[in-house]
């Protein structure tokens, strides 16, 4: 079963490499940010698979920290990239 976990982790790692194309060529910053979120989510999945395959429970803690940081990253990006539209006062 450990071989299956490691094989799936390798497959996910290859998906991250293919996702790098979107980061480099993405037409908009939002596309690039979504690709970066994909990296974070896939990285968490890889860490959880490795935690099971290698019997290393500390990797679960690292995966949890990465998941929390990924959410904060999206919030920071949205607050920075999209400002509220300015309203024009017509008096």
N, CA, C and O atoms as a GROMACS GRO file, in nm:
protein
  364
    1UNK      N    1   0.082  -0.119   0.000
    1UNK     CA    2   0.000   0.000   0.000
    1UNK      C    3   0.087   0.126   0.000
    1UNK      O    4   0.048   0.229  -0.055
    2UNK      N    5   0.204   0.116   0.062
    2UNK     CA    6   0.294   0.232   0.065
    2UNK      C    7   0.338   0.269  -0.076
    2UNK      O    8   0.357   0.387  -0.107
    3UNK      N    9   0.356   0.168  -0.162
    3UNK     CA   10   0.395   0.194  -0.299
    3UNK      C   11   0.288   0.272  -0.374
    3UNK      O   12   0.319   0.358  -0.457
    4UNK      N   13   0.161   0.244  -0.345
    4UNK     CA   14   0.052   0.317  -0.407
    4UNK      C   15   0.053   0.463  -0.363
    4UNK      O   16   0.036   0.553  -0.445
    5UNK      N   17   0.073   0.486  -0.234
    5UNK     CA   18   0.079   0.624  -0.184
    5UNK      C   19   0.194   0.701  -0.250
    5UNK      O   20   0.177   0.817  -0.289
    6UNK      N   21   0.308   0.636  -0.261
    6UNK     CA   22   0.422   0.704  -0.322
    6UNK      C   23   0.399   0.728  -0.472
    6UNK      O   24   0.442   0.830  -0.525
    7UNK      N   25   0.333   0.635  -0.538
    7UNK     CA   26   0.303   0.652  -0.680
    7UNK      C   27   0.206   0.768  -0.704
    7UNK      O   28   0.225   0.847  -0.797
    8UNK      N   29   0.104   0.778  -0.620
    8UNK     CA   30   0.009   0.890  -0.633
    8UNK      C   31   0.079   1.022  -0.600
    8UNK      O   32   0.052   1.123  -0.665
    9UNK      N   33   0.168   1.021  -0.501
    9UNK     CA   34   0.242   1.144  -0.468
    9UNK      C   35   0.330   1.186  -0.586
    9UNK      O   36   0.342   1.305  -0.615
   10UNK      N   37   0.390   1.091  -0.655
   10UNK     CA   38   0.472   1.123  -0.772
   10UNK      C   39   0.385   1.179  -0.885
   10UNK      O   40   0.425   1.273  -0.954
   11UNK      N   41   0.267   1.121  -0.905
   11UNK     CA   42   0.174   1.171  -1.006
   11UNK      C   43   0.133   1.315  -0.975
   11UNK      O   44   0.128   1.398  -1.065
   12UNK      N   45   0.104   1.344  -0.849
   12UNK     CA   46   0.068   1.480  -0.811
   12UNK      C   47   0.184   1.577  -0.831
   12UNK      O   48   0.163   1.693  -0.868
   13UNK      N   49   0.304   1.530  -0.805
   13UNK     CA   50   0.421   1.613  -0.828
   13UNK      C   51   0.437   1.648  -0.976
   13UNK      O   52   0.475   1.759  -1.010
   14UNK      N   53   0.408   1.554  -1.062
   14UNK     CA   54   0.412   1.581  -1.206
   14UNK      C   55   0.304   1.682  -1.245
   14UNK      O   56   0.325   1.763  -1.334
   15UNK      N   57   0.188   1.676  -1.179
   15UNK     CA   58   0.083   1.774  -1.204
   15UNK      C   59   0.128   1.915  -1.166
   15UNK      O   60   0.093   2.012  -1.233
   16UNK      N   61   0.205   1.925  -1.061
   16UNK     CA   62   0.257   2.056  -1.021
   16UNK      C   63   0.350   2.109  -1.130
   16UNK      O   64   0.347   2.228  -1.162
   17UNK      N   65   0.433   2.023  -1.185
   17UNK     CA   66   0.523   2.067  -1.291
   17UNK      C   67   0.446   2.115  -1.413
   17UNK      O   68   0.485   2.214  -1.476
   18UNK      N   69   0.339   2.048  -1.448
   18UNK     CA   70   0.257   2.092  -1.560
   18UNK      C   71   0.183   2.222  -1.528
   18UNK      O   72   0.160   2.304  -1.616
   19UNK      N   73   0.146   2.240  -1.402
   19UNK     CA   74   0.080   2.363  -1.361
   19UNK      C   75   0.172   2.484  -1.366
   19UNK      O   76   0.126   2.598  -1.372
   20UNK      N   77   0.301   2.459  -1.364
   20UNK     CA   78   0.397   2.569  -1.374
   20UNK      C   79   0.383   2.643  -1.507
   20UNK      O   80   0.414   2.762  -1.516
   21UNK      N   81   0.337   2.573  -1.608
   21UNK     CA   82   0.315   2.637  -1.738
   21UNK      C   83   0.210   2.747  -1.724
   21UNK      O   84   0.224   2.855  -1.781
   22UNK      N   85   0.105   2.720  -1.648
   22UNK     CA   86   0.000   2.820  -1.628
   22UNK      C   87   0.053   2.939  -1.550
   22UNK      O   88   0.014   3.053  -1.577
   23UNK      N   89   0.139   2.916  -1.456
   23UNK     CA   90   0.194   3.027  -1.380
   23UNK      C   91   0.280   3.115  -1.469
   23UNK      O   92   0.276   3.238  -1.460
   24UNK      N   93   0.358   3.053  -1.555
   24UNK     CA   94   0.447   3.130  -1.640
   24UNK      C   95   0.375   3.197  -1.756
   24UNK      O   96   0.414   3.306  -1.797
   25UNK      N   97   0.270   3.134  -1.810
   25UNK     CA   98   0.202   3.187  -1.927
   25UNK      C   99   0.065   3.245  -1.898
   25UNK      O  100   0.002   3.302  -1.987
   26UNK      N  101   0.017   3.233  -1.775
   26UNK     CA  102  -0.119   3.274  -1.742
   26UNK      C  103  -0.153   3.411  -1.794
   26UNK      O  104  -0.076   3.505  -1.775
   27UNK      N  105  -0.270   3.425  -1.859
   27UNK     CA  106  -0.302   3.554  -1.918
   27UNK      C  107  -0.330   3.664  -1.815
   27UNK      O  108  -0.315   3.782  -1.845
   28UNK      N  109  -0.371   3.627  -1.696
   28UNK     CA  110  -0.402   3.730  -1.598
   28UNK      C  111  -0.343   3.692  -1.462
   28UNK      O  112  -0.311   3.575  -1.438
   29UNK      N  113  -0.330   3.789  -1.374
   29UNK     CA  114  -0.282   3.758  -1.238
   29UNK      C  115  -0.373   3.661  -1.164
   29UNK      O  116  -0.326   3.582  -1.082
   30UNK      N  117  -0.502   3.667  -1.193
   30UNK     CA  118  -0.594   3.574  -1.126
   30UNK      C  119  -0.566   3.430  -1.168
   30UNK      O  120  -0.572   3.339  -1.085
   31UNK      N  121  -0.536   3.408  -1.296
   31UNK     CA  122  -0.501   3.273  -1.341
   31UNK      C  123  -0.375   3.224  -1.272
   31UNK      O  124  -0.364   3.107  -1.234
   32UNK      N  125  -0.280   3.313  -1.258
   32UNK     CA  126  -0.156   3.274  -1.191
   32UNK      C  127  -0.180   3.242  -1.044
   32UNK      O  128  -0.120   3.150  -0.989
   33UNK      N  129  -0.267   3.319  -0.980
   33UNK     CA  130  -0.296   3.294  -0.839
   33UNK      C  131  -0.370   3.162  -0.821
   33UNK      O  132  -0.344   3.089  -0.725
   34UNK      N  133  -0.461   3.131  -0.911
   34UNK     CA  134  -0.530   3.003  -0.902
   34UNK      C  135  -0.434   2.886  -0.922
   34UNK      O  136  -0.447   2.783  -0.857
   35UNK      N  137  -0.338   2.902  -1.011
   35UNK     CA  138  -0.237   2.798  -1.030
   35UNK      C  139  -0.152   2.783  -0.904
   35UNK      O  140  -0.117   2.671  -0.865
   36UNK      N  141  -0.120   2.894  -0.841
   36UNK     CA  142  -0.043   2.887  -0.717
   36UNK      C  143  -0.125   2.819  -0.607
   36UNK      O  144  -0.070   2.745  -0.526
   37UNK      N  145  -0.255   2.843  -0.604
   37UNK     CA  146  -0.341   2.774  -0.508
   37UNK      C  147  -0.344   2.625  -0.536
   37UNK      O  148  -0.347   2.543  -0.444
   38UNK      N  149  -0.342   2.589  -0.665
   38UNK     CA  150  -0.334   2.448  -0.702
   38UNK      C  151  -0.206   2.386  -0.647
   38UNK      O  152  -0.207   2.273  -0.599
   39UNK      N  153  -0.096   2.460  -0.654
   39UNK     CA  154   0.030   2.410  -0.598
   39UNK      C  155   0.016   2.385  -0.449
   39UNK      O  156   0.061   2.282  -0.398
   40UNK      N  157  -0.046   2.478  -0.380
   40UNK     CA  158  -0.062   2.462  -0.236
   40UNK      C  159  -0.148   2.344  -0.199
   40UNK      O  160  -0.114   2.266  -0.110
   41UNK      N  161  -0.260   2.329  -0.268
   41UNK     CA  162  -0.350   2.218  -0.240
   41UNK      C  163  -0.285   2.085  -0.275
   41UNK      O  164  -0.296   1.988  -0.200
   42UNK      N  165  -0.216   2.081  -0.388
   42UNK     CA  166  -0.148   1.957  -0.428
   42UNK      C  167  -0.033   1.927  -0.332
   42UNK      O  168  -0.007   1.811  -0.301
   43UNK      N  169   0.035   2.030  -0.287
   43UNK     CA  170   0.143   2.009  -0.189
   43UNK      C  171   0.091   1.951  -0.059
   43UNK      O  172   0.156   1.865   0.002
   44UNK      N  173  -0.025   1.997  -0.015
   44UNK     CA  174  -0.086   1.942   0.106
   44UNK      C  175  -0.121   1.795   0.084
   44UNK      O  176  -0.097   1.712   0.172
   45UNK      N  177  -0.177   1.764  -0.032
   45UNK     CA  178  -0.211   1.624  -0.062
   45UNK      C  179  -0.086   1.537  -0.066
   45UNK      O  180  -0.087   1.424  -0.015
   46UNK      N  181   0.020   1.587  -0.125
   46UNK     CA  182   0.146   1.511  -0.130
   46UNK      C  183   0.199   1.486   0.011
   46UNK      O  184   0.242   1.375   0.043
   47UNK      N  185   0.196   1.589   0.094
   47UNK     CA  186   0.245   1.571   0.232
   47UNK      C  187   0.161   1.469   0.309
   47UNK      O  188   0.214   1.390   0.387
   48UNK      N  189   0.030   1.471   0.288
   48UNK     CA  190  -0.055   1.374   0.357
   48UNK      C  191  -0.028   1.232   0.308
   48UNK      O  192  -0.027   1.138   0.387
   49UNK      N  193  -0.005   1.216   0.178
   49UNK     CA  194   0.029   1.084   0.126
   49UNK      C  195   0.164   1.035   0.179
   49UNK      O  196   0.179   0.918   0.214
   50UNK      N  197   0.260   1.125   0.185
   50UNK     CA  198   0.391   1.087   0.239
   50UNK      C  199   0.384   1.055   0.388
   50UNK      O  200   0.455   0.968   0.436
   51UNK      N  201   0.298   1.126   0.460
   51UNK     CA  202   0.282   1.098   0.603
   51UNK      C  203   0.232   0.955   0.624
   51UNK      O  204   0.276   0.887   0.716
   52UNK      N  205   0.141   0.911   0.538
   52UNK     CA  206   0.091   0.774   0.549
   52UNK      C  207   0.194   0.672   0.502
   52UNK      O  208   0.215   0.570   0.567
   53UNK      N  209   0.258   0.701   0.390
   53UNK     CA  210   0.353   0.604   0.332
   53UNK      C  211   0.476   0.586   0.420
   53UNK      O  212   0.527   0.475   0.434
   54UNK      N  213   0.523   0.695   0.479
   54UNK     CA  214   0.647   0.690   0.558
   54UNK      C  215   0.622   0.679   0.708
   54UNK      O  216   0.717   0.674   0.786
   55UNK      N  217   0.496   0.674   0.747
   55UNK     CA  218   0.458   0.669   0.889
   55UNK      C  219   0.524   0.782   0.967
   55UNK      O  220   0.585   0.762   1.072
   56UNK      N  221   0.509   0.903   0.912
   56UNK     CA  222   0.566   1.023   0.974
   56UNK      C  223   0.454   1.121   1.006
   56UNK      O  224   0.419   1.204   0.923
   57UNK      N  225   0.396   1.111   1.126
   57UNK     CA  226   0.282   1.197   1.159
   57UNK      C  227   0.315   1.347   1.162
   57UNK      O  228   0.225   1.430   1.153
   58UNK      N  229   0.442   1.381   1.173
   58UNK     CA  230   0.479   1.523   1.173
   58UNK      C  231   0.447   1.588   1.038
   58UNK      O  232   0.423   1.709   1.032
   59UNK      N  233   0.446   1.509   0.932
   59UNK     CA  234   0.412   1.564   0.800
   59UNK      C  235   0.266   1.608   0.794
   59UNK      O  236   0.231   1.698   0.717
   60UNK      N  237   0.180   1.546   0.874
   60UNK     CA  238   0.041   1.591   0.880
   60UNK      C  239   0.032   1.732   0.938
   60UNK      O  240  -0.047   1.814   0.891
   61UNK      N  241   0.113   1.760   1.037
   61UNK     CA  242   0.115   1.894   1.095
   61UNK      C  243   0.164   1.997   0.995
   61UNK      O  244   0.109   2.107   0.986
   62UNK      N  245   0.266   1.961   0.919
   62UNK     CA  246   0.318   2.052   0.816
   62UNK      C  247   0.210   2.076   0.710
   62UNK      O  248   0.194   2.188   0.662
   63UNK      N  249   0.137   1.970   0.672
   63UNK     CA  250   0.030   1.985   0.573
   63UNK      C  251  -0.079   2.078   0.625
   63UNK      O  252  -0.132   2.159   0.549
   64UNK      N  253  -0.111   2.069   0.752
   64UNK     CA  254  -0.212   2.157   0.811
   64UNK      C  255  -0.166   2.303   0.807
   64UNK      O  256  -0.246   2.392   0.776
   65UNK      N  257  -0.042   2.327   0.839
   65UNK     CA  258   0.012   2.464   0.835
   65UNK      C  259   0.009   2.517   0.692
   65UNK      O  260  -0.026   2.633   0.670
   66UNK      N  261   0.046   2.434   0.594
   66UNK     CA  262   0.041   2.478   0.454
   66UNK      C  263  -0.101   2.509   0.410
   66UNK      O  264  -0.124   2.604   0.335
   67UNK      N  265  -0.197   2.429   0.455
   67UNK     CA  266  -0.337   2.455   0.419
   67UNK      C  267  -0.384   2.588   0.476
   67UNK      O  268  -0.454   2.663   0.408
   68UNK      N  269  -0.346   2.618   0.598
   68UNK     CA  270  -0.385   2.747   0.659
   68UNK      C  271  -0.316   2.863   0.589
   68UNK      O  272  -0.379   2.966   0.565
   69UNK      N  273  -0.190   2.848   0.555
   69UNK     CA  274  -0.119   2.954   0.484
   69UNK      C  275  -0.176   2.977   0.344
   69UNK      O  276  -0.176   3.090   0.294
   70UNK      N  277  -0.223   2.872   0.281
   70UNK     CA  278  -0.283   2.886   0.149
   70UNK      C  279  -0.408   2.972   0.153
   70UNK      O  280  -0.430   3.055   0.065
   71UNK      N  281  -0.491   2.952   0.254
   71UNK     CA  282  -0.610   3.035   0.268
   71UNK      C  283  -0.576   3.180   0.294
   71UNK      O  284  -0.640   3.270   0.239
   72UNK      N  285  -0.479   3.204   0.377
   72UNK     CA  286  -0.437   3.341   0.405
   72UNK      C  287  -0.377   3.408   0.281
   72UNK      O  288  -0.393   3.528   0.261
   73UNK      N  289  -0.309   3.329   0.200
   73UNK     CA  290  -0.249   3.384   0.078
   73UNK      C  291  -0.357   3.433  -0.017
   73UNK      O  292  -0.342   3.539  -0.078
   74UNK      N  293  -0.463   3.358  -0.030
   74UNK     CA  294  -0.572   3.400  -0.119
   74UNK      C  295  -0.637   3.528  -0.069
   74UNK      O  296  -0.665   3.618  -0.148
   75UNK      N  297  -0.660   3.536   0.059
   75UNK     CA  298  -0.720   3.657   0.116
   75UNK      C  299  -0.630   3.777   0.093
   75UNK      O  300  -0.678   3.884   0.056
   76UNK      N  301  -0.501   3.761   0.114
   76UNK     CA  302  -0.408   3.872   0.092
   76UNK      C  303  -0.404   3.913  -0.054
   76UNK      O  304  -0.398   4.032  -0.085
   77UNK      N  305  -0.407   3.816  -0.145
   77UNK     CA  306  -0.405   3.847  -0.287
   77UNK      C  307  -0.531   3.923  -0.329
   77UNK      O  308  -0.523   4.022  -0.402
   78UNK      N  309  -0.645   3.877  -0.283
   78UNK     CA  310  -0.771   3.942  -0.321
   78UNK      C  311  -0.775   4.084  -0.266
   78UNK      O  312  -0.819   4.176  -0.336
   79UNK      N  313  -0.733   4.104  -0.144
   79UNK     CA  314  -0.735   4.239  -0.086
   79UNK      C  315  -0.641   4.332  -0.158
   79UNK      O  316  -0.667   4.452  -0.170
   80UNK      N  317  -0.530   4.278  -0.207
   80UNK     CA  318  -0.432   4.362  -0.276
   80UNK      C  319  -0.469   4.386  -0.423
   80UNK      O  320  -0.453   4.497  -0.473
   81UNK      N  321  -0.517   4.284  -0.490
   81UNK     CA  322  -0.540   4.292  -0.634
   81UNK      C  323  -0.671   4.361  -0.671
   81UNK      O  324  -0.678   4.436  -0.769
   82UNK      N  325  -0.774   4.337  -0.593
   82UNK     CA  326  -0.904   4.393  -0.628
   82UNK      C  327  -0.946   4.495  -0.525
   82UNK      O  328  -0.987   4.461  -0.414
   83UNK      N  329  -0.937   4.619  -0.564
   83UNK     CA  330  -0.981   4.725  -0.474
   83UNK      C  331  -1.126   4.756  -0.506
   83UNK      O  332  -1.170   4.737  -0.620
   84UNK      N  333  -1.201   4.804  -0.410
   84UNK     CA  334  -1.343   4.835  -0.436
   84UNK      C  335  -1.353   4.950  -0.536
   84UNK      O  336  -1.268   5.040  -0.536
   85UNK      N  337  -1.457   4.949  -0.619
   85UNK     CA  338  -1.472   5.057  -0.716
   85UNK      C  339  -1.497   5.190  -0.644
   85UNK      O  340  -1.566   5.196  -0.542
   86UNK      N  341  -1.440   5.294  -0.700
   86UNK     CA  342  -1.459   5.425  -0.640
   86UNK      C  343  -1.594   5.480  -0.681
   86UNK      O  344  -1.638   5.463  -0.795
   87UNK      N  345  -1.657   5.546  -0.588
   87UNK     CA  346  -1.789   5.604  -0.615
   87UNK      C  347  -1.773   5.751  -0.641
   87UNK      O  348  -1.698   5.821  -0.573
   88UNK      N  349  -1.846   5.797  -0.740
   88UNK     CA  350  -1.842   5.938  -0.776
   88UNK      C  351  -1.964   6.005  -0.716
   88UNK      O  352  -2.077   5.963  -0.740
   89UNK      N  353  -1.940   6.108  -0.639
   89UNK     CA  354  -2.050   6.183  -0.579
   89UNK      C  355  -2.105   6.282  -0.681
   89UNK      O  356  -2.032   6.367  -0.732
   90UNK      N  357  -2.232   6.271  -0.710
   90UNK     CA  358  -2.296   6.362  -0.804
   90UNK      C  359  -2.384   6.458  -0.723
   90UNK      O  360  -2.492   6.422  -0.677
   91UNK      N  361  -2.336   6.578  -0.706
   91UNK     CA  362  -2.410   6.677  -0.627
   91UNK      C  363  -2.452   6.794  -0.711
   91UNK      O  364  -2.515   6.887  -0.661
   0.00000   0.00000   0.00000
